[in-house]
Amino acid sequence: MITGSAKKVIKTKDGFLLGAAGELASMSMFFDWFQDDDPERPALSALKLEGFSGIIISPDGVIAHIDASGYPMEIDAPFYALGIG
């Protein structure tokens, strides 16, 4: 067994905070997809992510949940969390 760590929260150059829980490859693909500036990038749903949930916090504090469907759902709550542990 190889142990190590993986980033589950990142800050983008545009000031967004991204968090993710679930399958590691899908989390990494989500982070890469979000930071891709190419206007021709595929929709998130086209990446066929599995076992993934993400959270997007905009620089002005808007919180959204996103999953493999690629549809962000704004969260209007004082507290929000992802994951099972």
Protein Blocks (a to p, Z undefined) as FASTA:
>chain_A
ZZddddfbdcdfkopacddedjfklmmmmmmmmmpmbfkbccfklnopghiacddddfko
pacdddfkopacddddfbdcedjZZ
